[in-house]
Amino acid sequence: MTAPGPPPAWFGAGPVRRLTTVAVGLVSLHSLAIAVALLLFTLPAVRLGGFPGVEPPFFVRQVGVFHLVVAIVYLVEYARDRRVTLLVTIKTIAVVFLLVNLMIDRLPWSVGLSAVGDGAMALGVGLLARQAHRREAGG
């Protein structure tokens, strides 16, 4: 029988760091769920979002792959460096993109909701991570 390895780095961390870890995981899970929906259930997912359909489905599936990539990027950056720079940057770019498109096109309800959700995720995770870094630095 071998001795168990050391606990994960976040195990002994304070509550803000643990909450940040959970938040990053949930944001990644959200992106993964969107990826699965767009890749495996393309037309039903598009219709659920208020769009009548899409032709060809390639571009929607490409968005699904993008969501898969960012879900992985969020986790890798956080696991390696305990940082959320890419998560906050990607979510902020998404908010700007969605809001600009809402101003220039008539789009379904899901676009505005996505802008609000992405903004909330960026702000929430960013604030948690900043607080965790401050506490760990003793400030």
Sequence and secondary structure as in RCSB ss.txt:
>XXXX:A:sequence
MTAPGPPPAWFGAGPVRRLTTVAVGLVSLHSLAIAVALLLFTLPAVRLGGFPGVEPPFFVRQVGVFHLVVAIVYL
VEYARDRRVTLLVTIKTIAVVFLLVNLMIDRLPWSVGLSAVGDGAMALGVGLLARQAHRREAGG
>XXXX:A:secstr
        TTTTS HHHHHHHHHHHHHHHHHHHHHHHHHHSHHHHHHHTT    SSTHHHHHHHHHHHHHHHHHH
HHHHHHS  HHHHHHHHHHHHHHHHHHHHS   HHHHHHHHHHHHHHHHHHHHHHHHHHHHTT 
